Structure formats: C-alpha cells, structure tokens
Amino acid sequence: MVKIEYERKSRAAKRSVNWIEELERAGLSPLRDEPLARHTSFKIGGPADAFVTARTPGQAAASLRIARSAGAPVFFLGWGSNLLVRDGGVRGLTLALGGDFERIEFLGPTLVRAGAAVRVPQLVVSCAEKGLSGLEPIVGVPGALGGAIVMNAGTREGEIGPFVDEVETLDLAGQLSVIARSSLRFGYRSSNIGTALIVSALLRLKRGVKADIMAAVARQQQKRFQTQPIHTFNVGSTFKNPPGRFAARMIEQSGLKGYALGGARVSPMHANFIENFAGAKASDVLALVDLISERVRAASGVQLELEMRVVGE
Ligand SMILES: Cc1cc2nc3c(=O)[nH]c(=O)nc-3n(C[C@H](O)[C@H](O)[C@H](O)COP(=O)(O)OP(=O)(O)OC[C@H]3O[C@@H](n4cnc5c(N)ncnc54)[C@H](O)[C@@H]3O)c2cc1C
C-alpha cells in the first residue's frame, strides 16, 4: 500500500518536473517557486510552481497547451490587485501577460482595442486624451484590463461592463475565440468569462470634450486620495456592499476600524480595506476576514460576501 502510494507520488512529481522543463525547452522562461507576494498588491502569497509571463499570443497558447497536456492546473494572474494568495502558494502554472498584450489601438471614432495586460489607469487616461469618455469612474482601479473585465471593475458611478463590445479569449487548449457583446453577462463585480484567458477586448466608448473628460478623471483621482488608503498594501474593497448597505459602515459600526490581527489590520481610513501593514501572512488576513464577518453578522444579521478573490493552498 505504502509502495503504491510512493510510486504514485513519484510519478506525479516526475510529470510535474517534465512539464516545467517543457516550458523551458519552448523558450517560455518559467520561474520555479516564484513567490506570488512579488506579484500582488497585498505583497502576500506563497510560491507558484511555475510562473510564466507570455509576451505574445503564441507564447500564451503554448504555455496553456503544455500545462494541459501534463494535467497541470492553470491560474491567470493580472495585476494581482484583487487577490489574496494563500501562504502555501499556487500549484501548477501561473500565467501572466506582458509585451503584445500591453497595446492600445484606437480603431475609429469610438472603438478601442486593448490588450489584457494594459493597466486600467493608463487605458482611461489614453482614452481621455483622445476625447473618449465612459471609463472615468474606474481610473483609480489599479488592475489590468483582463482582471477588470473578469471582475466587472467599477465604482458607484460606473462599471467597465457596459463598454465592453467584444472579448478575445484563449481557452485552456490554447484555442482563440471571440465572445460577442450579446453573450457577455456582467454583474456586481462579476462576469461570465469562466475559465478562459482574456487576451484583449474591444471597447465602445462615447465621444466627449477632452478637457471635460480630463477634469472628471482628476476629480475621481482626488476623491480616491481623500477616502482610500491607496499607498498601503491592500486589494481595495474586501467585501461587496450588501444590497442597500455599505460594508465599510457596517464594519465601522462593529467597532473593528483600525483593529489589527498579526500583520493585517482593518484600515483606519476605510473600514472595508484590509491592509498588510507589518509583513502579514494570508492566514492573518483570513483570520481578520472571519472576525469581521462574525461581528457584522452578530450585529446586523447580514452575511458579508467577499469581493477579493482568495486563491492557492
Ligand atoms: C487601492 C485599490 C483600489 C481598488 N479600487 C477598486 C474599485 O474602485 N473598483 C473595483 O472594482 N476594484 C477595485 N480594486 C480591486 C482591483 O483593482 C480590481 O478588481 C481589478 O479589476 C483587478 O484586476 P487585476 O488585473 O489586478 O486582477 P487580479 O487581481 O490579478 O485577478 C482577479 C481575477 O481575475 C482573473 N484574471 C486576471 N487577469 C485575467 C485574464 N487576462 N483572463 C482571465 N482571468 C483573469 C484572476 O484569475 C482572478 O480571478 C482596487 C484595488 C486596490 C488595490
């Protein structure tokens, strides 16, 4: 029994080494045991077995095919600004995008095609400079376009979803497809993108006056500076706002604003933000999440739902 288990484990280990070697042979320069704390705005997260940054669609497709043929799980990483990666890290392939995926093309009076790795603030400002309006409310979302579409990033003043005309994806077999507007569904910080990798999107914006759009962008930025702890290590809102309520106010009313647990604390500036203020582990953040959920439930009967995504072991 012990021998069979040993052989099973050693076959699995060999397979896992082989597929990473295959990524190397294909020129995809995988980083082994790459600490994901280096790639998340929380600065928290254990290692990825193999971390690849694909710079072309060909590299992304090849990485996916190699992982798939070895049965290795795949995780897509954007800017890591909505993620809590657990301390044990992420098994299999973690795939990030750069290079060709950082391009923005202006295709007509209102159409923009952007790669999934384009940072949202850069996209919004580039569009504003061309007199294209619509995305101003999300200028302060620090993520990349792919992550913003998956999460339907937004604020009370607007979300990205209504401006997405088409999304280009690679499935886990490395096949390219296009999801048309009519098949896309967006909800509150959610979409129906599923398990595919977003590689680019076509956005349909509105024509506007450049000076007005720039002024709206500046207003949004200023509001954020005044109300959010944007210079700390965090992932934005921890919890979604329950219908008709504000998670931040409910947490504040539970007496936890500023409360610290290990290296994590409820932001003294905005109670729906958790900050890694002193070398926090994912376990500190998760313990704080549990405490907040429990206190808010006890005080109001409402079960808060996470907005940040928790991944890994
Ligand atoms: C200071 C601060 C302020 C914030 N303010 C806001 C705000 O106002 N509104 C808001 O909505 N969010 C906000 N956020 C959260 C975060 O920036 C957004 O959710 C953002 O859209 C996440 O993008 P990302 O590239 O960082 O995605 P990641 O955090 O890397 O990933 C998020 C999810 O998307 C998936 N994903 C990422 N890229 C792809 C891809 N190319 N294809 C398929 N799946 C992919 C990941 O697997 C993961 O499930 C804030 C965060 C911070 C740190």
The ligand as an SDF file (V2000), in Angstrom:
LIG
                    3D

 53 58  0  0  0  0  0  0  0  0999 V2000
   -6.1290   50.5780   -3.9280 C   0  0  0  0  0  0  0  0  0  0  0  0
   -7.1170   49.7260   -4.6740 C   0  0  0  0  0  0  0  0  0  0  0  0
   -8.3090   50.2770   -5.0880 C   0  0  0  0  0  0  0  0  0  0  0  0
   -9.2440   49.4830   -5.7820 C   0  0  0  0  0  0  0  0  0  0  0  0
  -10.4110   50.0550   -6.1920 N   0  0  0  0  0  0  0  0  0  0  0  0
  -11.2970   49.3180   -6.8880 C   0  0  0  0  0  0  0  0  0  0  0  0
  -12.5230   49.9100   -7.3510 C   0  0  0  0  0  0  0  0  0  0  0  0
  -12.8080   51.0850   -7.1540 O   0  0  0  0  0  0  0  0  0  0  0  0
  -13.3860   49.1300   -8.0560 N   0  0  0  0  0  0  0  0  0  0  0  0
  -13.1080   47.8190   -8.3210 C   0  0  0  0  0  0  0  0  0  0  0  0
  -13.9400   47.1600   -8.9760 O   0  0  0  0  0  0  0  0  0  0  0  0
  -11.9680   47.2370   -7.8910 N   0  0  0  0  0  0  0  0  0  0  0  0
  -11.0610   47.9460   -7.1930 C   0  0  0  0  0  0  0  0  0  0  0  0
   -9.9010   47.3590   -6.7500 N   0  0  0  0  0  0  0  0  0  0  0  0
   -9.6840   45.9030   -6.9640 C   0  0  0  0  0  0  0  0  0  0  0  0
   -8.9360   45.5290   -8.2600 C   0  0  0  0  0  0  0  0  0  0  0  0
   -8.0580   46.5620   -8.6670 O   0  0  0  0  0  0  0  0  0  0  0  0
   -9.9040   45.1890   -9.3790 C   0  0  0  0  0  0  0  0  0  0  0  0
  -10.7280   44.0930   -9.0480 O   0  0  0  0  0  0  0  0  0  0  0  0
   -9.1660   44.8560  -10.6840 C   0  0  0  0  0  0  0  0  0  0  0  0
  -10.0860   44.8140  -11.7160 O   0  0  0  0  0  0  0  0  0  0  0  0
   -8.4090   43.5250  -10.6180 C   0  0  0  0  0  0  0  0  0  0  0  0
   -7.5780   43.4470  -11.7630 O   0  0  0  0  0  0  0  0  0  0  0  0
   -6.1950   42.6590  -11.7100 P   0  0  0  0  0  0  0  0  0  0  0  0
   -5.5760   42.7320  -13.0570 O   0  0  0  0  0  0  0  0  0  0  0  0
   -5.3710   43.1450  -10.5810 O   0  0  0  0  0  0  0  0  0  0  0  0
   -6.7320   41.1880  -11.4580 O   0  0  0  0  0  0  0  0  0  0  0  0
   -6.1290   40.0800  -10.4740 P   0  0  0  0  0  0  0  0  0  0  0  0
   -6.2670   40.5580   -9.0650 O   0  0  0  0  0  0  0  0  0  0  0  0
   -4.7860   39.6720  -10.9180 O   0  0  0  0  0  0  0  0  0  0  0  0
   -7.1580   38.8880  -10.7190 O   0  0  0  0  0  0  0  0  0  0  0  0
   -8.5250   38.9950  -10.3840 C   0  0  0  0  0  0  0  0  0  0  0  0
   -9.2690   37.8170  -11.0140 C   0  0  0  0  0  0  0  0  0  0  0  0
   -9.2570   37.9700  -12.4230 O   0  0  0  0  0  0  0  0  0  0  0  0
   -8.6410   36.8250  -13.0440 C   0  0  0  0  0  0  0  0  0  0  0  0
   -7.8690   37.3300  -14.1890 N   0  0  0  0  0  0  0  0  0  0  0  0
   -6.9220   38.3040  -14.1880 C   0  0  0  0  0  0  0  0  0  0  0  0
   -6.4970   38.5250  -15.4500 N   0  0  0  0  0  0  0  0  0  0  0  0
   -7.1760   37.6710  -16.2500 C   0  0  0  0  0  0  0  0  0  0  0  0
   -7.1590   37.4230  -17.6540 C   0  0  0  0  0  0  0  0  0  0  0  0
   -6.3730   38.0840  -18.5010 N   0  0  0  0  0  0  0  0  0  0  0  0
   -8.0070   36.4780  -18.1400 N   0  0  0  0  0  0  0  0  0  0  0  0
   -8.8210   35.7810  -17.3030 C   0  0  0  0  0  0  0  0  0  0  0  0
   -8.8650   35.9510  -15.9690 N   0  0  0  0  0  0  0  0  0  0  0  0
   -8.0390   36.9030  -15.4580 C   0  0  0  0  0  0  0  0  0  0  0  0
   -7.7750   36.2140  -11.9660 C   0  0  0  0  0  0  0  0  0  0  0  0
   -7.5600   34.8170  -12.1970 O   0  0  0  0  0  0  0  0  0  0  0  0
   -8.6050   36.4790  -10.7220 C   0  0  0  0  0  0  0  0  0  0  0  0
   -9.6240   35.5150  -10.6000 O   0  0  0  0  0  0  0  0  0  0  0  0
   -8.9530   48.1170   -6.0540 C   0  0  0  0  0  0  0  0  0  0  0  0
   -7.7290   47.5790   -5.6350 C   0  0  0  0  0  0  0  0  0  0  0  0
   -6.8150   48.3640   -4.9500 C   0  0  0  0  0  0  0  0  0  0  0  0
   -5.5060   47.7670   -4.5340 C   0  0  0  0  0  0  0  0  0  0  0  0
  1  2  1  0
  2  3  1  0
  2 52  2  0
  3  4  2  0
  4  5  1  0
  4 50  1  0
  5  6  2  0
  6  7  1  0
  6 13  1  0
  7  8  2  0
  7  9  1  0
  9 10  1  0
 10 11  2  0
 10 12  1  0
 12 13  2  0
 13 14  1  0
 14 15  1  0
 14 50  1  0
 15 16  1  0
 16 17  1  0
 16 18  1  0
 18 19  1  0
 18 20  1  0
 20 21  1  0
 20 22  1  0
 22 23  1  0
 23 24  1  0
 24 25  2  0
 24 26  1  0
 24 27  1  0
 27 28  1  0
 28 29  2  0
 28 30  1  0
 28 31  1  0
 31 32  1  0
 32 33  1  0
 33 34  1  0
 33 48  1  0
 34 35  1  0
 35 36  1  0
 35 46  1  0
 36 37  1  0
 36 45  1  0
 37 38  2  0
 38 39  1  0
 39 40  1  0
 39 45  2  0
 40 41  1  0
 40 42  2  0
 42 43  1  0
 43 44  2  0
 44 45  1  0
 46 47  1  0
 46 48  1  0
 48 49  1  0
 50 51  2  0
 51 52  1  0
 52 53  1  0
M  END
$$$$
